């Protein structure tokens, strides 16, 4: 089932000089309400699409497919576009045992080692600040961990996001 864009909206309070384009999408791949929110697991898509735009689209299509049994709360395109996929109060299926305690954020990265754009860092910071304010978690390297740094990710050999992603670069906008 291909994704269906529900509506396009602009939200307030971006980093100075940056206004993200926000789109609403849908995934059936989620559970009930998350009982507690301790932070966000940072992922990258790595679907090997020919362009970042196709990677963004393919990720949304995959998350919309019930057969995939995976999702995230949001996907951030190379251009900084934010696609909301699962409502943030619900459990998205992105990091196994951490689904019940962490939000899931995907950065479009076609393959390992591909750059994360400045627009992605700005959009991620904008979104993470919004979530941190809503769920009352601090914005630091302990609450915003890469999938490869989480126990479940380590057990499964996850490598995302990986270099050249940099928490220090993200923190410039937090």
Order of alpha helices (4+ residues) and beta strands (2+ residues): beta-beta-beta-beta-alpha-beta-beta-beta-beta-alpha-beta-alpha-alpha
